[in-house]
Amino acid sequence: MKNTYKKTTQTVVYISGAITGYSPQEYLTKFAEVERRLTARGYVVVNPARLNDHLPHAANGDFAFTHEGYMNVSYALLELCDYIYVIDGESTSKGVKLELEYAENYGIPRMYIV
């Protein structure tokens, strides 16, 4: 599927990785490292971990929405991208599996190099 939302001629890459089960510091750090490496290679990067961290949180600090709610945000972000990149070793995560399935259904190929 051709990305009709994109203004840049640069390739846009979505980072996919596990968030559930990790502390915010852990998942933000691992996503930031991949974002840094992809950016250094000249890609425009969509980092859902960083973006999700700015979505509303409950008074106790927990995420305010269900997993399904966050996945819907992820799907919308993914539609803006040319590729999906999965963080090494995280393809068994429930969210990653859903994102990969969504990407496949919409013709968004998987990127394997970083």
MODELLER restraints for C-alpha pairs under 7 A, 6 or more apart:
rsr = mdl.restraints
at = mdl.atoms
rsr.add(forms.Gaussian(group=physical.xy_distance, feature=features.Distance(at['CA:1:A'], at['CA:106:A']), mean=6.06, stdev=0.5))
rsr.add(forms.Gaussian(group=physical.xy_distance, feature=features.Distance(at['CA:1:A'], at['CA:107:A']), mean=5.25, stdev=0.5))
rsr.add(forms.Gaussian(group=physical.xy_distance, feature=features.Distance(at['CA:1:A'], at['CA:108:A']), mean=7.00, stdev=0.5))
rsr.add(forms.Gaussian(group=physical.xy_distance, feature=features.Distance(at['CA:3:A'], at['CA:80:A']), mean=6.41, stdev=0.5))
rsr.add(forms.Gaussian(group=physical.xy_distance, feature=features.Distance(at['CA:3:A'], at['CA:82:A']), mean=6.93, stdev=0.5))
rsr.add(forms.Gaussian(group=physical.xy_distance, feature=features.Distance(at['CA:5:A'], at['CA:80:A']), mean=6.35, stdev=0.5))
rsr.add(forms.Gaussian(group=physical.xy_distance, feature=features.Distance(at['CA:6:A'], at['CA:80:A']), mean=6.82, stdev=0.5))
rsr.add(forms.Gaussian(group=physical.xy_distance, feature=features.Distance(at['CA:10:A'], at['CA:43:A']), mean=6.23, stdev=0.5))
rsr.add(forms.Gaussian(group=physical.xy_distance, feature=features.Distance(at['CA:10:A'], at['CA:44:A']), mean=6.48, stdev=0.5))
rsr.add(forms.Gaussian(group=physical.xy_distance, feature=features.Distance(at['CA:11:A'], at['CA:43:A']), mean=5.40, stdev=0.5))
rsr.add(forms.Gaussian(group=physical.xy_distance, feature=features.Distance(at['CA:11:A'], at['CA:44:A']), mean=6.10, stdev=0.5))
rsr.add(forms.Gaussian(group=physical.xy_distance, feature=features.Distance(at['CA:11:A'], at['CA:82:A']), mean=6.17, stdev=0.5))
rsr.add(forms.Gaussian(group=physical.xy_distance, feature=features.Distance(at['CA:12:A'], at['CA:43:A']), mean=5.90, stdev=0.5))
rsr.add(forms.Gaussian(group=physical.xy_distance, feature=features.Distance(at['CA:12:A'], at['CA:44:A']), mean=4.63, stdev=0.5))
rsr.add(forms.Gaussian(group=physical.xy_distance, feature=features.Distance(at['CA:12:A'], at['CA:45:A']), mean=5.71, stdev=0.5))
rsr.add(forms.Gaussian(group=physical.xy_distance, feature=features.Distance(at['CA:12:A'], at['CA:81:A']), mean=4.92, stdev=0.5))
rsr.add(forms.Gaussian(group=physical.xy_distance, feature=features.Distance(at['CA:12:A'], at['CA:82:A']), mean=5.21, stdev=0.5))
rsr.add(forms.Gaussian(group=physical.xy_distance, feature=features.Distance(at['CA:12:A'], at['CA:83:A']), mean=6.58, stdev=0.5))
rsr.add(forms.Gaussian(group=physical.xy_distance, feature=features.Distance(at['CA:13:A'], at['CA:43:A']), mean=6.68, stdev=0.5))
rsr.add(forms.Gaussian(group=physical.xy_distance, feature=features.Distance(at['CA:13:A'], at['CA:44:A']), mean=6.23, stdev=0.5))
rsr.add(forms.Gaussian(group=physical.xy_distance, feature=features.Distance(at['CA:13:A'], at['CA:45:A']), mean=4.96, stdev=0.5))
rsr.add(forms.Gaussian(group=physical.xy_distance, feature=features.Distance(at['CA:13:A'], at['CA:46:A']), mean=6.05, stdev=0.5))
rsr.add(forms.Gaussian(group=physical.xy_distance, feature=features.Distance(at['CA:13:A'], at['CA:81:A']), mean=5.50, stdev=0.5))
rsr.add(forms.Gaussian(group=physical.xy_distance, feature=features.Distance(at['CA:13:A'], at['CA:82:A']), mean=5.94, stdev=0.5))
rsr.add(forms.Gaussian(group=physical.xy_distance, feature=features.Distance(at['CA:13:A'], at['CA:83:A']), mean=4.83, stdev=0.5))
rsr.add(forms.Gaussian(group=physical.xy_distance, feature=features.Distance(at['CA:13:A'], at['CA:84:A']), mean=5.63, stdev=0.5))
rsr.add(forms.Gaussian(group=physical.xy_distance, feature=features.Distance(at['CA:13:A'], at['CA:85:A']), mean=6.67, stdev=0.5))
rsr.add(forms.Gaussian(group=physical.xy_distance, feature=features.Distance(at['CA:14:A'], at['CA:45:A']), mean=6.03, stdev=0.5))
rsr.add(forms.Gaussian(group=physical.xy_distance, feature=features.Distance(at['CA:14:A'], at['CA:46:A']), mean=4.74, stdev=0.5))
rsr.add(forms.Gaussian(group=physical.xy_distance, feature=features.Distance(at['CA:14:A'], at['CA:47:A']), mean=6.38, stdev=0.5))
rsr.add(forms.Gaussian(group=physical.xy_distance, feature=features.Distance(at['CA:14:A'], at['CA:78:A']), mean=6.11, stdev=0.5))
rsr.add(forms.Gaussian(group=physical.xy_distance, feature=features.Distance(at['CA:14:A'], at['CA:81:A']), mean=6.03, stdev=0.5))
rsr.add(forms.Gaussian(group=physical.xy_distance, feature=features.Distance(at['CA:14:A'], at['CA:83:A']), mean=6.21, stdev=0.5))
rsr.add(forms.Gaussian(group=physical.xy_distance, feature=features.Distance(at['CA:14:A'], at['CA:84:A']), mean=4.73, stdev=0.5))
rsr.add(forms.Gaussian(group=physical.xy_distance, feature=features.Distance(at['CA:14:A'], at['CA:85:A']), mean=6.01, stdev=0.5))
rsr.add(forms.Gaussian(group=physical.xy_distance, feature=features.Distance(at['CA:15:A'], at['CA:46:A']), mean=6.33, stdev=0.5))
rsr.add(forms.Gaussian(group=physical.xy_distance, feature=features.Distance(at['CA:15:A'], at['CA:47:A']), mean=5.58, stdev=0.5))
rsr.add(forms.Gaussian(group=physical.xy_distance, feature=features.Distance(at['CA:15:A'], at['CA:48:A']), mean=6.92, stdev=0.5))
rsr.add(forms.Gaussian(group=physical.xy_distance, feature=features.Distance(at['CA:15:A'], at['CA:84:A']), mean=6.06, stdev=0.5))
rsr.add(forms.Gaussian(group=physical.xy_distance, feature=features.Distance(at['CA:15:A'], at['CA:85:A']), mean=5.00, stdev=0.5))
rsr.add(forms.Gaussian(group=physical.xy_distance, feature=features.Distance(at['CA:15:A'], at['CA:86:A']), mean=6.02, stdev=0.5))
rsr.add(forms.Gaussian(group=physical.xy_distance, feature=features.Distance(at['CA:16:A'], at['CA:84:A']), mean=6.75, stdev=0.5))
rsr.add(forms.Gaussian(group=physical.xy_distance, feature=features.Distance(at['CA:16:A'], at['CA:85:A']), mean=5.87, stdev=0.5))
rsr.add(forms.Gaussian(group=physical.xy_distance, feature=features.Distance(at['CA:16:A'], at['CA:86:A']), mean=4.63, stdev=0.5))
rsr.add(forms.Gaussian(group=physical.xy_distance, feature=features.Distance(at['CA:16:A'], at['CA:87:A']), mean=6.21, stdev=0.5))
rsr.add(forms.Gaussian(group=physical.xy_distance, feature=features.Distance(at['CA:16:A'], at['CA:96:A']), mean=5.85, stdev=0.5))
rsr.add(forms.Gaussian(group=physical.xy_distance, feature=features.Distance(at['CA:17:A'], at['CA:86:A']), mean=5.82, stdev=0.5))
rsr.add(forms.Gaussian(group=physical.xy_distance, feature=features.Distance(at['CA:17:A'], at['CA:87:A']), mean=5.30, stdev=0.5))
rsr.add(forms.Gaussian(group=physical.xy_distance, feature=features.Distance(at['CA:17:A'], at['CA:90:A']), mean=5.70, stdev=0.5))
rsr.add(forms.Gaussian(group=physical.xy_distance, feature=features.Distance(at['CA:17:A'], at['CA:96:A']), mean=5.80, stdev=0.5))
rsr.add(forms.Gaussian(group=physical.xy_distance, feature=features.Distance(at['CA:18:A'], at['CA:90:A']), mean=6.10, stdev=0.5))
rsr.add(forms.Gaussian(group=physical.xy_distance, feature=features.Distance(at['CA:18:A'], at['CA:93:A']), mean=5.61, stdev=0.5))
rsr.add(forms.Gaussian(group=physical.xy_distance, feature=features.Distance(at['CA:18:A'], at['CA:95:A']), mean=6.73, stdev=0.5))
rsr.add(forms.Gaussian(group=physical.xy_distance, feature=features.Distance(at['CA:18:A'], at['CA:96:A']), mean=6.56, stdev=0.5))
rsr.add(forms.Gaussian(group=physical.xy_distance, feature=features.Distance(at['CA:19:A'], at['CA:27:A']), mean=5.76, stdev=0.5))
rsr.add(forms.Gaussian(group=physical.xy_distance, feature=features.Distance(at['CA:28:A'], at['CA:49:A']), mean=6.02, stdev=0.5))
rsr.add(forms.Gaussian(group=physical.xy_distance, feature=features.Distance(at['CA:28:A'], at['CA:50:A']), mean=6.47, stdev=0.5))
rsr.add(forms.Gaussian(group=physical.xy_distance, feature=features.Distance(at['CA:31:A'], at['CA:47:A']), mean=6.81, stdev=0.5))
rsr.add(forms.Gaussian(group=physical.xy_distance, feature=features.Distance(at['CA:31:A'], at['CA:49:A']), mean=6.64, stdev=0.5))
rsr.add(forms.Gaussian(group=physical.xy_distance, feature=features.Distance(at['CA:35:A'], at['CA:45:A']), mean=6.23, stdev=0.5))
rsr.add(forms.Gaussian(group=physical.xy_distance, feature=features.Distance(at['CA:35:A'], at['CA:47:A']), mean=6.78, stdev=0.5))
rsr.add(forms.Gaussian(group=physical.xy_distance, feature=features.Distance(at['CA:37:A'], at['CA:114:A']), mean=6.48, stdev=0.5))
rsr.add(forms.Gaussian(group=physical.xy_distance, feature=features.Distance(at['CA:38:A'], at['CA:45:A']), mean=6.92, stdev=0.5))
rsr.add(forms.Gaussian(group=physical.xy_distance, feature=features.Distance(at['CA:38:A'], at['CA:114:A']), mean=6.33, stdev=0.5))
rsr.add(forms.Gaussian(group=physical.xy_distance, feature=features.Distance(at['CA:39:A'], at['CA:45:A']), mean=6.56, stdev=0.5))
rsr.add(forms.Gaussian(group=physical.xy_distance, feature=features.Distance(at['CA:48:A'], at['CA:74:A']), mean=6.67, stdev=0.5))
rsr.add(forms.Gaussian(group=physical.xy_distance, feature=features.Distance(at['CA:56:A'], at['CA:63:A']), mean=6.94, stdev=0.5))
rsr.add(forms.Gaussian(group=physical.xy_distance, feature=features.Distance(at['CA:56:A'], at['CA:64:A']), mean=5.83, stdev=0.5))
rsr.add(forms.Gaussian(group=physical.xy_distance, feature=features.Distance(at['CA:57:A'], at['CA:63:A']), mean=4.63, stdev=0.5))
rsr.add(forms.Gaussian(group=physical.xy_distance, feature=features.Distance(at['CA:57:A'], at['CA:64:A']), mean=4.58, stdev=0.5))
rsr.add(forms.Gaussian(group=physical.xy_distance, feature=features.Distance(at['CA:58:A'], at['CA:64:A']), mean=4.92, stdev=0.5))
rsr.add(forms.Gaussian(group=physical.xy_distance, feature=features.Distance(at['CA:75:A'], at['CA:99:A']), mean=6.99, stdev=0.5))
rsr.add(forms.Gaussian(group=physical.xy_distance, feature=features.Distance(at['CA:82:A'], at['CA:108:A']), mean=6.04, stdev=0.5))
rsr.add(forms.Gaussian(group=physical.xy_distance, feature=features.Distance(at['CA:83:A'], at['CA:108:A']), mean=5.48, stdev=0.5))
rsr.add(forms.Gaussian(group=physical.xy_distance, feature=features.Distance(at['CA:83:A'], at['CA:109:A']), mean=5.19, stdev=0.5))
rsr.add(forms.Gaussian(group=physical.xy_distance, feature=features.Distance(at['CA:83:A'], at['CA:110:A']), mean=5.58, stdev=0.5))
rsr.add(forms.Gaussian(group=physical.xy_distance, feature=features.Distance(at['CA:83:A'], at['CA:111:A']), mean=5.95, stdev=0.5))
rsr.add(forms.Gaussian(group=physical.xy_distance, feature=features.Distance(at['CA:84:A'], at['CA:108:A']), mean=6.81, stdev=0.5))
rsr.add(forms.Gaussian(group=physical.xy_distance, feature=features.Distance(at['CA:84:A'], at['CA:109:A']), mean=6.35, stdev=0.5))
rsr.add(forms.Gaussian(group=physical.xy_distance, feature=features.Distance(at['CA:84:A'], at['CA:110:A']), mean=4.83, stdev=0.5))
rsr.add(forms.Gaussian(group=physical.xy_distance, feature=features.Distance(at['CA:84:A'], at['CA:111:A']), mean=5.83, stdev=0.5))
rsr.add(forms.Gaussian(group=physical.xy_distance, feature=features.Distance(at['CA:85:A'], at['CA:110:A']), mean=5.82, stdev=0.5))
rsr.add(forms.Gaussian(group=physical.xy_distance, feature=features.Distance(at['CA:85:A'], at['CA:111:A']), mean=4.95, stdev=0.5))
rsr.add(forms.Gaussian(group=physical.xy_distance, feature=features.Distance(at['CA:85:A'], at['CA:112:A']), mean=6.48, stdev=0.5))
rsr.add(forms.Gaussian(group=physical.xy_distance, feature=features.Distance(at['CA:91:A'], at['CA:97:A']), mean=6.36, stdev=0.5))
rsr.add(forms.Gaussian(group=physical.xy_distance, feature=features.Distance(at['CA:103:A'], at['CA:109:A']), mean=6.82, stdev=0.5))
